[in-house]
Amino acid sequence: MAIVIKYVVEHKGVEKLVTTDKKEADKYDKMLEVADNLAEYIDAKGISLDASVMEELSVLLARNKDVVGKILKGTDAQTALKQDAAEVVQLEKRKA
C-alpha cells in the first residue's frame, strides 16, 4: 500500500482542485485569492454583476494576470495574447 499526500484547494466551501503537487496547490490558491480581491474591487467601484459572472470574470483576470498587465501597460490585446502564447510554448518545451 502506498501513502499519497493530496492537497485540496477549497474555495467558498467548494473543492476546486485536488493535486499531489504542493506548489501547484499554492499557486492555484493564490490565484483564487487574487480573483476574490478583484471581485471585491469591481464591486466596490459600483459595478454590479451576477455572482457567477463576477466569479468567472475575476478568475479569468487573475489567471491571465500577466497578459492583463501587458494590456494595462499599453500593449494591444492581440500582441499581448501572441506573446503569452509564445511564452506558453517555451514553458512546455522546457518541461519536456
Secondary structure, DSSP 8 states (H G I E B T S, - for coil): ------EEEEETTEEEEEES-HHHHHHHHHHHHHHHHHHHHHHHTT----HHHHHHHHHHHHHTHHHHHHHHTT--HHHHHHHHHHHHHHHHHHH-
